[in-house]
């Protein structure tokens, strides 16, 4: 964790953070990588997606749908985890739907996630 925070501190002055904040494309992209590695039988690979945000999600409805369909049903069975790091003073209350700390996430059809692969951390 310390190395990630150090790298973030070094790169932050060189970049400009701006919106829109859209999660669904990158989550779908990573799930395809993890699914491909699983199909190839490469058990030694585990994917961790670290998303650093400084504001609210722009595509909240799309992200909720992606999470409930792709992540819960499909990606929770894949060798992957998603860590979302909320940086700053933004209101991150809407992020609570992204992880199953208060119970198992379920798909729109009621299928439970195979495992909890999403964690949101305010920083």
Secondary structure, 3 states (H helix, E strand, C coil): CHHHHHHHHHHHCCCCCCCCCCCHHHHHHHHHHHHHHHHCCCCCCCEEEEEEECCCCCCHHHHHHHHHHHHHHHHHHCCEEEEEEECCCCCCHHHHHHCCCCCCCECCCCCECCCCCEEEEEC
